[in-house]
Amino acid sequence: MAAGGRQAGPMPDLGRYVVSRPIYSEAAFQEENEKRAHLRPTLRERVQGACSCSRKKAFQITKSFLPVLEWLPKYRVKEWLVSDIISGVSTGLVATLQGLAFALLVAVPLGYGLYSAFFPLLTYFFLGTSRHLSVGPFPVVSLMVGSVVLSMAPDDKFHIMSSNATGLNKTLIDTVSRDAQRVVIASTLTFLVGIIQLVFGALQIGFIVRYLADPLVGGFTTAAAFQVFVSQLKIVLNVSTKNYNGILSIIYTLIEIFQRIGTTNIADLIAGLLTIFICMVVKEINDRFKHKIPVPIPIEVIVTIVATGISYAADLEKKYNAGIVKTIPRGFLPPEPPAVSMFSEMIAAAFSIAVVAYAIAVSVAKVYATKHDYPIDGNQEFIAYGISNVFAGAFSCFVATTALSRTAVQESTGGKTQVASIISAGIVLIAIVALGKLLEPLQKSVLAAVVIANLKGMFMQVFDVPRLWRQNKADAMIWIFTCVASIILGLDLGLLAGLVFGLLTVVVRVQFPSWGGLGNVPGTDLYKNVKNYKTVVEPEGVKILRFSSPIFYANIDGLKSSLKSTVGFDAIRVHNKRLKALRMIQKLIKKGKLKATKNGIISDSGTTNEAFESDEDLDDPEDLKIPTKEVEIQVDWNSELPVKVNVPRVPIHSLIFDFGGVSFLDVVAVRTMRMIVKEFERIDVTVYIASHQDNIITKLEQCGFFDDNIRKDMFFLTVHDAVLYIQHEMMHRDIQDPIFEKISLMQESKEPIDFSETDKLDDELDVQEEAMRRLAS
């Protein structure tokens, strides 16, 4: 006896389970289980709910629009403030330098890069849902903005003629007018990008970023990194080239760089190469020893300070003709309205920039949100970046998103909230107001080298391709196609081409989905592909087809093809061949070469046709002379027929569709499924559908699938339910073999019975069935 007076019994075997329940068809299940009523609110009720207001709802809406109200009251000053200050100072130094460097990509004066690193931070502090993003310029987006700037304000538009002391005219570039125009274009584009992002956020379509798959983004950013590298290479070499835009522009730029490589400035080249080498080595040290180094070494800042001091002390501009920053404006410019007249020229580029900037920012935000366990609101991020870019555009900035390296610095140095961003904005502010003058001797090649050194992470994505190829060849093809297209066509057209190609791969995979014939694992209710497992057995006389995809107009042919391959015959061809055989039998009977009796068909020589079943002795001549007009006979379509018609064998009596992988049907699919059911019914094969979802039944009801002959009894909850039902029906069937077909021939009819062959199954099906019934009961 066990403690407590209970008798100790054998422990149940938890490694196995036994279920005893009825066989459930859809109709039987619905009889026993009542569905919940889902009442959809009317339009009036939805409008009332949306327009109703309460204090609680107003506060929730305010907090959703201003997320700072959610986290700032919970700010832990003693625990977080010191970490945010350290993080903000480190991030601010990096943001200052990157703002100057990325302005080179936009082709605007460097001081405007500082503005772009400052203003977006102010608005994102109040509106953003990420606690770790450092908002500001990003090389890929800056390059996309720069391509628009250079296409709308090339150097060719600002040529002026000047004469020297010898009286010769010389063509110069009006750099003041050119730079002013480019600033207007960049700020107007930023304003338009902000408007587009605001509209997307207001319409709650943050899901658009889901169509930018990781392989697509990887290929695109790698191509953009290559574009950035080429654009900065000419600055490192201090080689002047034309500004190419559009298709093959990067190829033309490379060709011209190599054609003019003889004019390379050695001072700029040495400074650039040293900067790249030092930055990459120290960044590698930061990565490898990040657990031992409390704060990453701000190598870009150190290199910039040292390079500025060397350039100033050695007077590199005068002695070696090195390209330097020269002037950085101090203070701020007053806000300016956008040039609305330019919107029409840049709307397409603005759309792609808005989506790319948002996609990059949200992707990075989700990484850190997952790491630190807090939510990200995609639609609110659209609104935050939209307002940030509209605000920044008014102050002559270019498009803001987030930079991976800058955000990594903010998070790795202990940043907890957006307070770190406000402190980093303060550091940038100091640079704008007081420190700009000190950076004027800095070589541009050093800034370009800093940009190139920050591209390492994006170039390393190339090593993802072999892994993608092993895991999923379609994803690898998306990566490669997007990268090549973005390099050849340019970033905007390349992104569009990659997006279209990615969607095409989805269409192709849905159009040609996986399918297979299923068999039963003996002794279980499991069904697996018969081609993959040796022990799987197909139920006798039953074929089971699993089609793992939504069924719609694009893959209907694939469904028909897989069905034909699974069952081994074409139902329409079988039916037409049977009609042809019956028509020829009728002709032979009329000619007297065959004679129909109630026991079969005999030839004119009196020999029995063994292809037909005979129940009685045919040698009795009295039976042959029965003056009856209608005689019943039975035809075995799988035996040899008395006519030369090759009727395909039909070795099954039941067909089951496994709809476990079918998420929806369209109207064409419903019509096709109805035709398939009718086709197989005509050749005595019953069709069943199993493992379907509830919305499939609803769609079939909406499209008029069911009638007196097609009922819900053909739908079963599982494949095993359908198989057990079929086996039960076969055990209790009439003695007569269902593969035989009773036909009734009119021997004395002068008019031949009309058998029509058709490949179309619509309303004529009923007419054909009636003609069949005149020969078959």
Secondary structure, 3 states (H helix, E strand, C coil): CCHHHCCCCCCCCCCCCCCCCCCCEHHHHHHHCCCCCCCCCCHHHHHHHHHCCCHHHHHHHHHHHCCHHHHHHHCCHHHHHHHHHHHHHHHHHHHHHHHHHHHHHHCCCCHHHHHHHHHHHHHHHHHCCCCCCCEECCHHHHHHHHHHHHHHCCHHHHEEEEECCCCCEEEEECHHHHHHHHHHHHHHHHHHHHHHHHHHHHCCCHHHHHHCCHHHHHHHHHHHHHHHHHHHHHHHHCCCCCCCCCCCHHHHHHHHHHHCHHHCCHHHHHHHHHHHHHHHHHHHHHHHCCCCCCCCCCHHHHHHHHHHHHHHHHCHHHHHCCCECCCCCCCCCCCCCCCHHHHHHHHHHHHHHHHHHHHHHHHHHHHHHHHHCCCCCHHHHHHHHHHHHHHHHCCCCCCCEECHHHHHHHHHCCCCCCHHHHHHHHHHHHHHHHHHHHHCCCEHHHHHHHHHHCCHHHHHHHHHHHHHHHHCHHHHHHHHHHHHHHHHHCHHHHHHHHHHHHHHHHHHHHHCCCEEEEEECCCCCCEEECCCCCCCECCCCEEEEEECCCECHHHHHHHHHHHHHHHCCCHHHHHHHHHHHHHHHHHHHHHCCEEEECCEEEECCCCECCCECCCCCCCCHHHHCCCCCEEEEEEECCCCCCCCCCCCCCCCCEEEEECCCCCCECHHHHHHHHHHHHHHHHCCCEEEEECCCHHHHHHHHHCCCCCCCCCHHHEECCHHHHHHHHHHHHHCCCCCCCCEEEEEEECCCCCCCCCCCCCCCCCHHHHHHHHHHHHEC
